[in-house]
Amino acid sequence: MRKGFRSGASVPLRLEDFLEPGRVALLLWDMQKGLAGRAPEIARIRDNALRLVEAADAAGIPVAWSRHVLPPLALTAGPFLLFLMKKQKVDRPDDLAPTMQRGMEETEFVDGMAPAPHHLVIEKSQPSIFVDTPFDLRLRTMGVDTLVVAGVATDIGVEFTCRHAAALGYYTVVAADACGSYSREAHERSLAFLRGWTSPVVPTSAICGIWRGDGP
């Protein structure tokens, strides 16, 4: 049960409160070949993410997948062009090769993972799922105020989305062993920040156990 105040506001205090069906959804972040597929620990991340999906589906909890799809380079925002220039090691925007375009293999989900027909797939082009997408409206329509977040990269989109979610009034729970980055140091540094933020950082087993209704 969430702790209430005279004003009517309430906050979750226990992990069970965060994960209450009817108020929580699962978000799988960028589990696609061009992003998660490059993570050194992708097998571990994928296996735990699949456990989360199975538990969420069994409990009737909404599941959403983000897919990173960029617009044509001519329509890409300047800061992201700079990021791509650093990544591709070029000196001019004109020298950039198209990447993450719709239909490219980079945007396909990693082998062994695919959204079910009843899952929500959100295409986005920024490191927050709330920027220029209908995701916020979808969550509010469903009565969801908490996200369980898993995927790649912990220190980029996972952390960015958790920060943005808090600014919009959402709680977040991070499935630590269902997340990963391109270095263990970056992954652990981001988890340490999120622990000190508003996000419980817990193992997949703890989340699945609560959704399955396992006893203590």
Backbone as CSV, one residue per row, in Angstrom:
resi,resn,N_x,N_y,N_z,CA_x,CA_y,CA_z,C_x,C_y,C_z
1,MET,0.851,-1.200,0.000,0.000,0.000,0.000,0.882,1.245,0.000
2,ARG,0.479,2.239,-0.798,1.246,3.478,-0.854,0.905,4.388,0.319
3,LYS,1.908,5.113,0.781,1.721,6.010,1.916,1.007,7.267,1.463
4,GLY,-0.136,7.577,2.086,-0.920,8.738,1.695,-0.697,9.928,2.600
5,PHE,-1.026,11.091,2.084,-0.940,12.340,2.820,-2.322,12.984,2.853
6,ARG,-2.484,13.944,3.725,-3.780,14.611,3.842,-4.203,15.266,2.531
7,SER,-3.215,15.662,1.742,-3.519,16.309,0.463,-4.099,15.336,-0.554
8,GLY,-3.964,14.041,-0.269,-4.415,13.038,-1.227,-3.283,12.429,-2.016
9,ALA,-2.087,13.047,-1.961,-0.933,12.490,-2.656,-0.459,11.234,-1.934
10,SER,0.206,10.359,-2.663,0.745,9.149,-2.051,2.049,8.784,-2.732
11,VAL,2.898,8.067,-2.007,4.171,7.625,-2.567,4.365,6.151,-2.232
12,PRO,4.991,5.405,-3.138,5.293,4.004,-2.846,6.497,3.917,-1.914
13,LEU,6.422,3.054,-0.925,7.512,2.898,0.028,8.212,1.548,-0.109
14,ARG,7.466,0.522,-0.465,8.033,-0.807,-0.645,8.089,-1.127,-2.138
15,LEU,8.951,-2.073,-2.500,9.038,-2.467,-3.903,7.683,-2.953,-4.405
16,GLU,6.942,-3.650,-3.568,5.610,-4.124,-3.959,4.686,-2.971,-4.329
17,ASP,4.867,-1.827,-3.671,4.026,-0.663,-3.969,4.349,-0.097,-5.349
18,PHE,5.642,-0.061,-5.695,6.039,0.418,-7.022,5.486,-0.482,-8.125
19,LEU,5.429,-1.772,-7.851,5.129,-2.761,-8.893,3.670,-3.180,-8.928
20,GLU,2.817,-2.391,-8.337,1.397,-2.723,-8.226,0.730,-2.808,-9.603
21,PRO,0.168,-3.968,-9.975,-0.540,-4.075,-11.258,-1.648,-3.032,-11.356
22,GLY,-1.823,-2.517,-12.561,-2.791,-1.449,-12.775,-2.162,-0.077,-12.754
23,ARG,-0.946,0.006,-12.169,-0.255,1.294,-12.096,1.132,1.242,-12.718
24,VAL,1.577,0.066,-13.115,2.946,-0.113,-13.585,2.949,-0.670,-15.001
25,ALA,3.990,-0.306,-15.758,4.225,-0.866,-17.089,5.704,-1.202,-17.208
26,LEU,6.018,-2.121,-18.095,7.400,-2.505,-18.385,7.853,-1.819,-19.660
27,LEU,9.020,-1.183,-19.613,9.612,-0.548,-20.791,10.934,-1.225,-21.116
28,LEU,11.030,-1.772,-22.331,12.276,-2.346,-22.830,12.928,-1.322,-23.740
29,TRP,14.113,-0.898,-23.339,14.760,0.229,-23.988,15.727,-0.219,-25.080
30,ASP,15.408,0.119,-26.326,16.311,-0.013,-27.472,16.963,-1.392,-27.593
31,MET,16.163,-2.440,-27.462,16.697,-3.795,-27.599,16.791,-4.165,-29.076
32,GLN,17.562,-3.376,-29.803,17.683,-3.548,-31.246,19.139,-3.816,-31.618
33,LYS,19.318,-4.360,-32.809,20.628,-4.865,-33.206,21.711,-3.790,-33.214
34,GLY,21.376,-2.587,-33.641,22.390,-1.545,-33.745,22.765,-0.899,-32.434
35,LEU,22.056,-1.217,-31.357,22.329,-0.608,-30.045,22.566,-1.702,-29.004
36,ALA,21.515,-2.350,-28.544,21.705,-3.434,-27.573,22.583,-4.543,-28.143
37,GLY,22.481,-4.764,-29.440,23.264,-5.826,-30.058,24.757,-5.633,-29.954
38,ARG,25.204,-4.414,-29.655,26.638,-4.132,-29.522,27.118,-4.205,-28.080
39,ALA,26.215,-4.411,-27.140,26.606,-4.471,-25.729,27.338,-5.783,-25.450
40,PRO,28.469,-5.724,-24.737,29.239,-6.951,-24.482,28.448,-8.027,-23.753
41,GLU,27.502,-7.630,-22.912,26.758,-8.595,-22.101,25.327,-8.781,-22.615
42,ILE,25.158,-8.733,-23.925,23.816,-8.770,-24.489,23.079,-10.063,-24.138
43,ALA,23.776,-11.189,-24.036,23.085,-12.443,-23.720,22.422,-12.367,-22.348
44,ARG,23.155,-11.854,-21.372,22.599,-11.708,-20.023,21.443,-10.717,-20.008
45,ILE,21.607,-9.595,-20.702,20.561,-8.570,-20.750,19.297,-9.129,-21.402
46,ARG,19.473,-9.790,-22.537,18.320,-10.335,-23.273,17.577,-11.381,-22.447
47,ASP,18.325,-12.290,-21.823,17.672,-13.357,-21.054,16.846,-12.788,-19.906
48,ASN,17.381,-11.811,-19.201,16.639,-11.220,-18.086,15.473,-10.370,-18.580
49,ALA,15.666,-9.675,-19.692,14.562,-8.894,-20.257,13.406,-9.806,-20.663
50,LEU,13.725,-10.953,-21.228,12.677,-11.902,-21.608,11.938,-12.436,-20.387
51,ARG,12.643,-12.624,-19.285,11.978,-13.046,-18.040,10.993,-11.972,-17.577
52,LEU,11.392,-10.723,-17.703,10.495,-9.630,-17.324,9.250,-9.609,-18.205
53,VAL,9.442,-9.781,-19.502,8.301,-9.779,-20.422,7.338,-10.912,-20.077
54,GLU,7.883,-12.091,-19.834,7.034,-13.239,-19.498,6.229,-12.974,-18.227
55,ALA,6.893,-12.435,-17.202,6.198,-12.167,-15.937,5.166,-11.062,-16.098
56,ALA,5.512,-10.022,-16.865,4.571,-8.922,-17.073,3.337,-9.401,-17.830
57,ASP,3.546,-10.153,-18.891,2.410,-10.659,-19.665,1.504,-11.538,-18.804
58,ALA,2.109,-12.384,-17.992,1.311,-13.283,-17.155,0.488,-12.520,-16.125
59,ALA,1.013,-11.364,-15.693,0.316,-10.557,-14.684,-0.597,-9.505,-15.296
60,GLY,-0.671,-9.457,-16.624,-1.514,-8.465,-17.287,-0.963,-7.058,-17.230
61,ILE,0.361,-6.950,-17.122,1.017,-5.640,-17.028,1.417,-5.179,-18.430
62,PRO,1.118,-3.941,-18.813,1.469,-3.462,-20.152,2.975,-3.527,-20.407
63,VAL,3.330,-3.867,-21.632,4.728,-3.947,-22.048,4.933,-3.008,-23.228
64,ALA,5.959,-2.162,-23.130,6.295,-1.238,-24.214,7.748,-1.453,-24.631
65,TRP,7.998,-1.296,-25.912,9.345,-1.406,-26.471,9.679,-0.084,-27.154
66,SER,10.836,0.455,-26.877,11.283,1.613,-27.648,12.094,1.125,-28.844
67,ARG,11.982,1.863,-29.930,12.785,1.587,-31.125,13.388,2.910,-31.577
68,HIS,14.716,2.957,-31.631,15.401,4.192,-32.007,15.482,4.274,-33.529
69,VAL,14.780,5.236,-34.100,14.756,5.445,-35.549,15.031,6.916,-35.805
70,LEU,16.085,7.197,-36.545,16.456,8.583,-36.806,15.785,9.110,-38.072
71,PRO,15.515,10.410,-38.111,15.036,11.023,-39.352,16.185,11.128,-40.346
72,PRO,15.908,11.491,-41.594,17.001,11.756,-42.526,17.973,12.765,-41.929
73,LEU,19.237,12.657,-42.290,20.259,13.517,-41.695,19.924,14.994,-41.843
74,ALA,19.312,15.374,-42.962,18.985,16.783,-43.185,17.953,17.295,-42.188
75,LEU,17.214,16.382,-41.549,16.188,16.771,-40.582,16.580,16.436,-39.148
76,THR,17.819,16.014,-38.950,18.294,15.644,-37.619,18.791,16.876,-36.878
77,ALA,18.419,16.996,-35.608,18.811,18.155,-34.806,20.330,18.253,-34.680
78,GLY,20.815,19.502,-34.637,22.245,19.765,-34.605,23.012,19.039,-33.516
79,PRO,22.549,19.060,-32.252,23.302,18.355,-31.208,23.477,16.867,-31.496
80,PHE,22.446,16.252,-32.095,22.578,14.834,-32.405,23.512,14.623,-33.591
81,LEU,23.558,15.587,-34.517,24.534,15.495,-35.602,25.951,15.504,-35.051
82,LEU,26.198,16.368,-34.057,27.527,16.403,-33.438,27.862,15.064,-32.799
83,PHE,26.881,14.471,-32.127,27.100,13.157,-31.522,27.449,12.128,-32.598
84,LEU,26.701,12.132,-33.706,26.972,11.176,-34.776,28.335,11.420,-35.409
85,MET,28.738,12.692,-35.524,30.054,12.996,-36.083,31.167,12.425,-35.207
86,LYS,31.003,12.550,-33.890,32.004,11.958,-32.984,32.009,10.441,-33.101
87,LYS,30.832,9.872,-33.172,30.722,8.418,-33.245,31.319,7.872,-34.535
88,GLN,31.063,8.571,-35.660,31.571,8.111,-36.948,32.952,8.669,-37.276
89,LYS,33.455,9.542,-36.393,34.799,10.124,-36.545,34.949,10.865,-37.872
90,VAL,34.000,11.766,-38.119,34.074,12.628,-39.297,34.049,14.078,-38.844
91,ASP,34.507,14.979,-39.707,34.648,16.388,-39.338,33.510,17.264,-39.827
92,ARG,32.686,16.760,-40.756,31.612,17.582,-41.311,30.318,16.780,-41.359
93,PRO,29.187,17.440,-41.157,27.909,16.722,-41.278,27.721,16.058,-42.639
94,ASP,28.248,16.702,-43.689,28.088,16.142,-45.033,28.780,14.792,-45.189
95,ASP,29.724,14.488,-44.291,30.459,13.226,-44.392,29.791,12.090,-43.617
96,LEU,28.691,12.381,-42.955,28.009,11.356,-42.172,27.344,10.316,-43.070
97,ALA,27.431,9.075,-42.649,26.693,8.003,-43.316,25.336,7.846,-42.637
98,PRO,24.284,7.614,-43.393,22.970,7.397,-42.772,23.031,6.246,-41.770
99,THR,22.334,6.393,-40.679,22.316,5.356,-39.653,20.964,5.343,-38.954
100,MET,20.574,4.194,-38.466,19.333,4.020,-37.710,18.106,4.524,-38.474
101,GLN,18.120,4.383,-39.789,16.966,4.770,-40.585,15.946,3.629,-40.597
102,ARG,14.686,3.981,-40.727,13.638,2.962,-40.758,13.928,1.956,-41.876
103,GLY,13.857,0.680,-41.541,14.126,-0.371,-42.509,15.536,-0.910,-42.460
104,MET,16.463,-0.190,-41.819,17.828,-0.686,-41.677,17.873,-1.805,-40.641
105,GLU,18.824,-2.715,-40.814,18.967,-3.828,-39.868,19.239,-3.327,-38.451
106,GLU,19.891,-2.176,-38.325,20.195,-1.613,-37.004,18.948,-1.392,-36.153
107,THR,17.816,-1.175,-36.805,16.591,-0.885,-36.057,15.776,-2.139,-35.748
108,GLU,16.224,-3.298,-36.220,15.522,-4.545,-35.925,15.843,-4.995,-34.506
109,PHE,14.896,-5.614,-33.841,15.147,-6.111,-32.493,16.128,-7.280,-32.535
110,VAL,16.892,-7.428,-31.462,17.927,-8.456,-31.422,17.301,-9.837,-31.571
111,ASP,18.101,-10.765,-32.051,17.614,-12.130,-32.252,17.065,-12.690,-30.943
112,GLY,15.931,-13.339,-31.046,15.311,-13.936,-29.874,14.366,-13.019,-29.139
113,MET,14.222,-11.783,-29.607,13.314,-10.831,-28.964,12.420,-10.187,-30.011
114,ALA,11.144,-10.125,-29.718,10.199,-9.460,-30.614,8.953,-9.092,-29.827
115,PRO,8.396,-7.919,-30.076,7.157,-7.542,-29.391,6.011,-8.471,-29.775
116,ALA,5.165,-8.770,-28.811,3.928,-9.501,-29.092,2.916,-8.537,-29.708
117,PRO,1.901,-9.048,-30.384,0.922,-8.157,-31.019,0.263,-7.173,-30.056
118,HIS,0.098,-7.557,-28.794,-0.565,-6.663,-27.844,0.405,-5.701,-27.158
119,HIS,1.691,-5.799,-27.447,2.666,-4.876,-26.863,2.652,-3.546,-27.608
120,LEU,3.134,-2.526,-26.943,3.222,-1.185,-27.516,4.648,-0.947,-28.002
121,VAL,4.811,-0.527,-29.249,6.125,-0.186,-29.798,6.144,1.312,-30.068
122,ILE,7.108,1.996,-29.459,7.215,3.444,-29.588,8.488,3.787,-30.349
123,GLU,8.348,4.378,-31.524,9.517,4.861,-32.259,9.890,6.241,-31.748
124,LYS,11.178,6.458,-31.556,11.645,7.751,-31.053,13.028,8.019,-31.640
125,SER,13.452,9.279,-31.544,14.755,9.655,-32.092,15.620,10.376,-31.071
126,GLN,15.182,10.380,-29.819,15.913,11.066,-28.757,16.186,10.085,-27.613
127,PRO,17.098,10.430,-26.688,17.422,9.511,-25.596,16.398,9.494,-24.472
128,SER,15.240,10.098,-24.684,14.111,9.963,-23.768,12.898,9.530,-24.572
129,ILE,12.172,8.552,-24.058,10.991,8.072,-24.775,9.848,9.073,-24.726
130,PHE,9.971,10.098,-23.904,8.892,11.077,-23.765,8.997,12.241,-24.753
131,VAL,10.102,12.345,-25.483,10.295,13.467,-26.397,9.692,13.136,-27.764
132,ASP,8.695,13.937,-28.164,8.101,13.840,-29.498,7.503,12.454,-29.777
133,THR,6.885,11.855,-28.748,6.193,10.569,-28.912,4.865,10.633,-28.150
134,PRO,3.968,9.680,-28.392,2.694,9.644,-27.652,2.775,8.849,-26.354
135,PHE,3.978,8.519,-25.895,4.103,7.587,-24.773,3.470,8.118,-23.490
136,ASP,3.700,9.375,-23.180,3.125,9.960,-21.963,1.599,9.829,-21.979
137,LEU,0.982,10.155,-23.098,-0.476,10.051,-23.219,-0.945,8.608,-23.079
138,ARG,-0.207,7.673,-23.687,-0.586,6.261,-23.583,-0.569,5.810,-22.120
139,LEU,0.479,6.186,-21.387,0.578,5.775,-19.985,-0.556,6.363,-19.158
140,ARG,-0.810,7.645,-19.338,-1.859,8.293,-18.542,-3.234,7.713,-18.877
141,THR,-3.443,7.368,-20.138,-4.710,6.753,-20.534,-4.911,5.409,-19.839
142,MET,-3.814,4.679,-19.639,-3.893,3.373,-18.980,-3.873,3.482,-17.461
143,GLY,-3.678,4.682,-16.933,-3.601,4.848,-15.485,-2.269,4.441,-14.897
144,VAL,-1.234,4.396,-15.725,0.101,3.979,-15.285,0.867,5.170,-14.729
145,ASP,1.490,4.990,-13.564,2.327,6.054,-13.010,3.723,5.562,-12.642
146,THR,4.053,4.320,-13.029,5.356,3.739,-12.703,5.859,2.925,-13.881
147,LEU,7.151,3.041,-14.169,7.788,2.269,-15.228,8.879,1.385,-14.647
148,VAL,8.879,0.124,-15.032,10.042,-0.739,-14.835,10.852,-0.649,-16.121
149,VAL,12.115,-0.263,-16.000,12.933,0.012,-17.184,14.062,-1.008,-17.286
150,ALA,14.245,-1.539,-18.491,15.330,-2.470,-18.786,15.826,-2.180,-20.190
151,GLY,17.076,-2.533,-20.482,17.587,-2.368,-21.831,18.953,-1.724,-21.884
152,VAL,19.280,-1.174,-23.041,20.607,-0.631,-23.338,20.461,0.737,-23.985
153,ALA,21.191,1.736,-23.562,22.315,1.668,-22.628,21.922,2.301,-21.297
154,THR,22.397,1.698,-20.221,22.053,2.166,-18.885,22.369,3.637,-18.703
155,ASP,23.545,4.045,-19.164,24.033,5.406,-18.913,23.540,6.416,-19.940
156,ILE,22.777,5.966,-20.918,22.259,6.901,-21.929,20.736,6.914,-21.814
157,GLY,20.053,6.125,-22.610,18.598,6.213,-22.646,17.893,5.758,-21.393
158,VAL,18.416,4.730,-20.716,17.757,4.264,-19.491,17.790,5.362,-18.439
159,GLU,18.984,5.898,-18.167,19.095,6.960,-17.162,18.345,8.219,-17.599
160,PHE,18.492,8.597,-18.851,17.841,9.808,-19.357,16.328,9.695,-19.201
161,THR,15.773,8.539,-19.555,14.326,8.348,-19.456,13.865,8.337,-18.004
162,CYS,14.647,7.745,-17.107,14.281,7.766,-15.683,14.270,9.190,-15.142
163,ARG,15.246,9.989,-15.526,15.272,11.395,-15.098,14.044,12.138,-15.624
164,HIS,13.777,11.961,-16.920,12.660,12.661,-17.549,11.333,12.187,-16.953
165,ALA,11.240,10.890,-16.688,10.015,10.350,-16.100,9.711,11.016,-14.763
166,ALA,10.733,11.188,-13.934,10.531,11.827,-12.633,10.033,13.257,-12.802
167,ALA,10.567,13.957,-13.802,10.133,15.339,-14.042,8.671,15.401,-14.462
168,LEU,8.168,14.321,-15.044,6.769,14.263,-15.480,5.853,13.633,-14.432
169,GLY,6.428,13.237,-13.298,5.614,12.685,-12.222,5.522,11.177,-12.177
170,TYR,6.354,10.484,-12.963,6.348,9.023,-12.960,7.416,8.477,-12.018
171,TYR,7.102,7.362,-11.382,8.098,6.591,-10.648,8.780,5.629,-11.618
172,THR,10.008,5.252,-11.304,10.716,4.270,-12.121,11.388,3.242,-11.224
173,VAL,11.471,2.032,-11.737,12.217,0.939,-11.118,13.168,0.416,-12.183
174,VAL,14.438,0.256,-11.846,15.430,-0.197,-12.812,15.777,-1.658,-12.532
175,ALA,15.611,-2.488,-13.556,15.993,-3.898,-13.457,17.482,-3.997,-13.775
176,ALA,18.306,-4.006,-12.740,19.746,-3.826,-12.915,20.371,-4.855,-13.848
177,ASP,20.022,-6.126,-13.679,20.653,-7.166,-14.484,19.967,-7.378,-15.830
178,ALA,18.944,-6.583,-16.122,18.331,-6.579,-17.454,18.709,-5.311,-18.204
179,CYS,19.682,-4.577,-17.673,20.231,-3.384,-18.318,21.709,-3.614,-18.603
180,GLY,22.261,-2.797,-19.460,23.685,-2.888,-19.742,24.133,-1.722,-20.583
181,SER,25.445,-1.599,-20.712,26.019,-0.520,-21.501,27.184,-1.082,-22.299
182,TYR,27.995,-0.175,-22.823,29.120,-0.608,-23.643,30.386,-0.758,-22.820
183,SER,30.300,-0.433,-21.531,31.373,-0.727,-20.586,30.752,-0.971,-19.225
184,ARG,31.345,-1.860,-18.449,30.854,-2.145,-17.107,30.925,-0.899,-16.233
185,GLU,31.969,-0.092,-16.410,32.120,1.123,-15.603,30.955,2.081,-15.828
186,ALA,30.590,2.304,-17.089,29.487,3.218,-17.393,28.175,2.687,-16.826
187,HIS,27.957,1.395,-16.943,26.745,0.760,-16.411,26.650,0.951,-14.902
188,GLU,27.721,0.646,-14.183,27.699,0.732,-12.721,27.593,2.180,-12.249
189,ARG,28.249,3.086,-12.949,28.175,4.503,-12.568,26.742,5.015,-12.679
190,SER,26.061,4.617,-13.735,24.684,5.060,-13.923,23.756,4.438,-12.884
191,LEU,23.943,3.160,-12.590,23.123,2.522,-11.557,23.325,3.200,-10.208
192,ALA,24.565,3.590,-9.915,24.832,4.269,-8.642,24.080,5.593,-8.572
193,PHE,24.053,6.324,-9.678,23.287,7.576,-9.692,21.805,7.302,-9.481
194,LEU,21.265,6.331,-10.194,19.828,6.059,-10.118,19.418,5.587,-8.726
195,ARG,20.294,4.859,-8.049,19.989,4.446,-6.672,19.814,5.660,-5.768
196,GLY,20.588,6.700,-6.018,20.496,7.906,-5.206,19.444,8.883,-5.686
197,TRP,18.797,8.545,-6.766,17.749,9.375,-7.364,16.431,8.905,-6.769
198,THR,15.441,8.607,-7.567,14.164,8.121,-7.023,13.886,6.679,-7.411
199,SER,14.846,6.028,-8.058,14.578,4.714,-8.642,15.117,3.577,-7.788
200,PRO,14.266,2.661,-7.329,14.800,1.408,-6.807,15.564,0.688,-7.923
201,VAL,16.739,0.190,-7.613,17.549,-0.565,-8.566,17.633,-1.988,-8.027
202,VAL,16.975,-2.912,-8.697,16.773,-4.250,-8.136,17.008,-5.308,-9.207
203,PRO,17.234,-6.558,-8.797,17.408,-7.627,-9.781,16.087,-8.042,-10.421
204,THR,16.205,-8.615,-11.585,15.034,-9.118,-12.305,14.220,-10.082,-11.451
205,SER,14.902,-10.936,-10.704,14.200,-11.939,-9.902,13.251,-11.309,-8.898
206,ALA,13.631,-10.161,-8.324,12.763,-9.499,-7.344,11.487,-8.991,-8.001
207,ILE,11.618,-8.428,-9.192,10.454,-7.909,-9.914,9.534,-9.049,-10.333
208,CYS,10.125,-10.074,-10.944,9.309,-11.197,-11.418,8.623,-11.904,-10.256
209,GLY,9.313,-12.024,-9.134,8.715,-12.681,-7.977,7.470,-11.968,-7.487
210,ILE,7.528,-10.648,-7.454,6.358,-9.873,-7.020,5.226,-10.004,-8.028
211,TRP,5.544,-9.935,-9.309,4.493,-10.050,-10.320,3.879,-11.448,-10.355
212,ARG,4.670,-12.445,-9.992,4.127,-13.814,-9.935,3.356,-14.065,-8.648
213,GLY,3.517,-13.169,-7.681,2.853,-13.362,-6.402,3.558,-14.333,-5.492
214,ASP,4.886,-14.493,-5.687,5.641,-15.397,-4.823,5.614,-14.898,-3.386
215,GLY,5.545,-15.790,-2.460,5.572,-15.428,-1.048,6.966,-15.061,-0.601
216,PRO,7.110,-14.545,0.632,8.421,-14.166,1.158,9.329,-15.373,1.327
